[in-house]
Amino acid sequence: MRVIHLLRKYDPAEWGGTETAVQRLFEGLREQGVTTVMYCPYVNGNGARAAKSADEDQNVRADNNRHAPSETHNGNNGDIKRFKSFLPAWGISRQEKRQLISLGGNLMSFDLLPAMWREPDVALVHTHTLGRLGGIASAVARGRGLPFVVSIHGGLLDLPPALKTVFNGSSHRGFEWGKIFGLLLQSRRLIHHADAVLACNSTEAELLRKNHPGKRIEIQPHGIPTGAYQHDHRAAAREAFPQIRERDVLLSVGRIDPVKNQAWLIAQAPEILREHPAALLVLAGACTNEAYGQSLECQVRDLGISQRVLITGGLPPGDPRLIGLIQESRVVLLPSISETFGLVLLEAWAAGTMVISSRTSGASALIRDGENGWLFDLSDPRAFHHAVNQTLLNPDLRACLAESGRELVNREYDIMSVAGRVKQLYNELIEAKHALRHSA
């Protein structure tokens, strides 16, 4: 089975949870006999870098091979095919455009449709992005008579209003002249045209079912290679980050971005550090918002806690240093404003580490408060500090909750079982499409 997967971004320098989840899905599908053909824009959406694309893709594979032997992404796993894309908008600054391309802009491409149309021996098209690029994937699937699957990663309906504005690319003041392409591609009818829609959590799924009655909407969680987290990588983390030695590490993993809300966590840090002299706050993740990253550094300096906060930068998924950091930590903190799933929660549990998360839809679907972790409301910092104190002062309780989380991950979220369910869906959709053709 040969399947086209379309991604909006696949940039090692700005790696996030979506890229990690999709990459692991590809690896699991490969083991299930599915060949992946991945289409994604040139890095930063800049077609001028076409000459470097082969080197970039080789670097992606080399980086994964070096840091994640259990999660390699090489030629055996599928092809990476880059295409030129652009943001069809006037009147915005270069920095604003770069930020929108990096995260929330509605990209367009003239090269993608003919490239996907010519792709041989394709059984199904699966898009992991919406907007105009998703509309192109939908048009190709309809034109070629192929089943079409849409995955909702960052949230479509299950989002705070402010984030909907950002992700729709309508928060800038420029003129978006590319709307005509959306109309031609029927981008707003993407869900309508899909044969199946995969949501990360039940909240998103229920909202989609309400808005699209009769549509096949399924909850498809992410998975992780649980075995990779059973090996002890703490020595690699200590060597890379000697500051963590003999400290109570509080780790936050996620791209440096306002949605991930590290600023809120830093604001709470002085109280934690006063109560727990051995505590060290560690932020690990690629920076996808330069201005926000700079403001975090200023915030740390202004609070006078530079010696008690470590910002590591981005670490590839499966990197022994990252796994070691999770294993070395007393707790993994997830203070996100919005989190439709929360892949890092699974990683923490698989590594035997406790979790504390803001009460987002994704985290609430995974965490049973007080049984395998703690949930808190961002509007109630006292609940957050209570959870941190309970975690740091009660090692037996910490170990018990972490073990409960590990059992859940091993039982339901190993990548092989997740990928197996996706392949079964593919088979059903392909058979249904074939039956429809024969009936016609």
HELIX and SHEET records of a PDB file:
HELIX    1   1 PRO A   12  GLU A   14  5                                   3    
HELIX    2   2 GLY A   17  GLU A   31  1                                  15    
HELIX    3   3 VAL A   43  GLY A   45  5                                   3    
HELIX    4   4 GLY A   47  LYS A   52  5                                   6    
HELIX    5   5 SER A   53  HIS A   67  1                                  15    
HELIX    6   6 PRO A   69  GLU A   71  5                                   3    
HELIX    7   7 ARG A   94  GLN A   99  1                                   6    
HELIX    8   8 LEU A  100  GLY A  104  3                                   5    
HELIX    9   9 LEU A  112  ARG A  118  1                                   7    
HELIX   10  10 GLY A  131  ARG A  144  1                                  14    
HELIX   11  11 PRO A  161  PHE A  167  1                                   7    
HELIX   12  12 LYS A  179  LEU A  185  1                                   7    
HELIX   13  13 SER A  187  ARG A  189  5                                   3    
HELIX   14  14 LEU A  190  HIS A  193  1                                   4    
HELIX   15  15 SER A  202  ASN A  211  1                                  10    
HELIX   16  16 THR A  226  TYR A  229  5                                   4    
HELIX   17  17 ARG A  234  ALA A  240  1                                   7    
HELIX   18  18 PRO A  242  ILE A  244  5                                   3    
HELIX   19  19 PRO A  258  LYS A  260  5                                   3    
HELIX   20  20 GLN A  262  GLU A  275  1                                  14    
HELIX   21  21 GLU A  290  LEU A  303  1                                  14    
HELIX   22  22 SER A  306  ARG A  308  5                                   3    
HELIX   23  23 PRO A  320  GLU A  328  1                                   9    
HELIX   24  24 LEU A  343  ALA A  350  1                                   8    
HELIX   25  25 SER A  361  LEU A  366  1                                   6    
HELIX   26  26 PRO A  381  LEU A  393  1                                  13    
HELIX   27  27 PRO A  395  GLU A  412  1                                  18    
HELIX   28  28 ILE A  415  SER A  439  1                                  25    
SHEET    1   A 7 GLY A  78  PHE A  83  0                                        
SHEET    2   A 7 THR A  35  PRO A  41  1                                        
SHEET    3   A 7 ARG A   2  LEU A   6  1                                        
SHEET    4   A 7 LEU A 124  THR A 127  1                                        
SHEET    5   A 7 PHE A 148  ILE A 152  1                                        
SHEET    6   A 7 ALA A 196  ALA A 199  1                                        
SHEET    7   A 7 ILE A 217  ILE A 219  1                                        
SHEET    1   B 6 VAL A 309  GLY A 313  0                                        
SHEET    2   B 6 ALA A 279  ALA A 284  1                                        
SHEET    3   B 6 ASP A 248  VAL A 253  1                                        
SHEET    4   B 6 VAL A 331  LEU A 334  1                                        
SHEET    5   B 6 MET A 354  SER A 358  1                                        
SHEET    6   B 6 TRP A 374  PHE A 376  1                                        
END                                                                             
